[in-house]
Amino acid sequence: MATAKDFVGRINQIDGVAGCLLVKDDGAVLGQTINDPEVYSTLLQMSSNLSREIMTSIGFSYCRHLSFNRINMQNFCVFPIDNYLLGIVQKADCSVAFMLERVYQLIGKVSTSGETKIS
């Protein structure tokens, strides 16, 4: 079982990740490598609620991630992981496809069979 701190540390080491944070659905910050986690935590909660509404309205069964594009090209990605939310600030000059694949791999290691293995 990975601790939240270990998980955030591994995510932060992925090429293309400028910083990240992990929060519970209720907004409690479990681990972070970014400044202003309160601001990002609020954005994570709001985007999670909106994605659920969109999935329900349109009939999608699952959302792998949401991406907020920013002028400075340091986009912000939100990944729902069971009862948690992972937020990642992307480096401007990275390979987005590579970064996303690595993030999905790590998420897959902590979220299998509906049971999240983060403590």
ROMI-890123 format. One record per residue (C-alpha): residue in three letters; z, y, x; residue number from 1. Coordinates in nm, 2 decimals. Layout:
N
   res       up    north     east     n
   Ala        Z        Y        X   NUM
...
//
This chain:
119
   res       up    north     east     n
   Met     0.00     0.00     0.00     1
   Ala    -0.10     0.34     0.14     2
   Thr     0.13     0.64     0.12     3
   Ala    -0.02     0.96    -0.02     4
   Lys     0.02     1.12     0.32     5
   Asp    -0.17     0.83     0.49     6
   Phe    -0.45     0.84     0.23     7
   Val    -0.49     1.22     0.26     8
   Gly    -0.49     1.19     0.64     9
   Arg    -0.77     0.93     0.63    10
   Ile    -0.97     1.14     0.38    11
   Asn    -0.93     1.45     0.60    12
   Gln    -1.08     1.26     0.90    13
   Ile    -1.41     1.20     0.73    14
   Asp    -1.70     1.39     0.87    15
   Gly    -1.78     1.68     0.64    16
   Val    -1.43     1.72     0.50    17
   Ala    -1.27     2.06     0.57    18
   Gly    -0.95     1.98     0.38    19
   Cys    -0.82     1.79     0.09    20
   Leu    -0.53     1.74    -0.15    21
   Leu    -0.40     1.47    -0.37    22
   Val    -0.22     1.54    -0.70    23
   Lys    -0.08     1.35    -0.99    24
   Asp    -0.23     1.41    -1.33    25
   Asp     0.06     1.65    -1.41    26
   Gly    -0.03     1.87    -1.11    27
   Ala     0.24     1.76    -0.87    28
   Val     0.10     1.78    -0.51    29
   Leu     0.15     1.45    -0.32    30
   Gly    -0.03     1.54     0.00    31
   Gln    -0.25     1.81     0.13    32
   Thr    -0.44     1.95     0.44    33
   Ile    -0.55     2.27     0.28    34
   Asn    -0.39     2.61     0.23    35
   Asp    -0.30     2.73    -0.12    36
   Pro    -0.26     2.38    -0.28    37
   Glu    -0.12     2.54    -0.60    38
   Val    -0.46     2.71    -0.67    39
   Tyr    -0.65     2.39    -0.60    40
   Ser    -0.40     2.19    -0.80    41
   Thr    -0.47     2.40    -1.11    42
   Leu    -0.84     2.37    -1.06    43
   Leu    -0.81     1.99    -1.03    44
   Gln    -0.61     1.97    -1.36    45
   Met    -0.85     2.19    -1.55    46
   Ser    -1.16     2.01    -1.42    47
   Ser    -1.01     1.67    -1.50    48
   Asn    -0.95     1.77    -1.86    49
   Leu    -1.30     1.92    -1.89    50
   Ser    -1.46     1.61    -1.75    51
   Arg    -1.28     1.39    -2.00    52
   Glu    -1.40     1.61    -2.28    53
   Ile    -1.76     1.60    -2.15    54
   Met    -1.75     1.22    -2.11    55
   Thr    -1.61     1.18    -2.47    56
   Ser    -1.86     1.43    -2.62    57
   Ile    -2.17     1.29    -2.44    58
   Gly    -2.06     0.93    -2.43    59
   Phe    -2.04     0.88    -2.06    60
   Ser    -1.79     0.61    -1.96    61
   Tyr    -1.69     0.73    -1.62    62
   Cys    -1.71     1.03    -1.38    63
   Arg    -1.72     0.96    -1.01    64
   His    -1.67     1.32    -0.90    65
   Leu    -1.73     1.68    -1.00    66
   Ser    -1.87     1.93    -0.76    67
   Phe    -1.81     2.31    -0.77    68
   Asn    -2.08     2.48    -0.56    69
   Arg    -1.96     2.79    -0.37    70
   Ile    -2.16     3.07    -0.21    71
   Asn    -2.02     2.99     0.14    72
   Met    -2.15     2.63     0.10    73
   Gln    -1.80     2.49     0.13    74
   Asn    -1.82     2.32    -0.20    75
   Phe    -1.51     2.17    -0.38    76
   Cys    -1.53     1.82    -0.51    77
   Val    -1.29     1.65    -0.75    78
   Phe    -1.25     1.28    -0.76    79
   Pro    -1.04     1.12    -1.04    80
   Ile    -0.85     0.81    -0.92    81
   Asp    -0.66     0.65    -1.20    82
   Asn    -0.35     0.88    -1.26    83
   Tyr    -0.43     1.09    -0.96    84
   Leu    -0.69     1.36    -0.86    85
   Leu    -0.83     1.41    -0.52    86
   Gly    -0.98     1.74    -0.43    87
   Ile    -1.19     1.79    -0.12    88
   Val    -1.33     2.11     0.04    89
   Gln    -1.66     2.02     0.20    90
   Lys    -1.77     2.17     0.54    91
   Ala    -2.08     2.39     0.50    92
   Asp    -2.29     2.20     0.75    93
   Cys    -2.22     1.84     0.66    94
   Ser    -2.43     1.55     0.52    95
   Val    -2.30     1.54     0.17    96
   Ala    -2.44     1.19     0.10    97
   Phe    -2.26     1.05     0.40    98
   Met    -1.93     1.23     0.32    99
   Leu    -1.94     1.11    -0.04   100
   Glu    -2.01     0.75     0.06   101
   Arg    -1.71     0.75     0.30   102
   Val    -1.48     0.90     0.03   103
   Tyr    -1.59     0.64    -0.23   104
   Gln    -1.52     0.37     0.03   105
   Leu    -1.16     0.49     0.08   106
   Ile    -1.11     0.54    -0.29   107
   Gly    -1.23     0.19    -0.35   108
   Lys    -0.96     0.06    -0.11   109
   Val    -0.68     0.22    -0.31   110
   Ser    -0.81     0.18    -0.66   111
   Thr    -0.92    -0.17    -0.75   112
   Ser    -0.88    -0.37    -1.07   113
   Gly    -0.73    -0.06    -1.24   114
   Glu    -0.43    -0.07    -1.02   115
   Thr    -0.39     0.23    -0.78   116
   Lys    -0.22     0.14    -0.45   117
   Ile    -0.09     0.48    -0.35   118
   Ser     0.28     0.54    -0.34   119
//
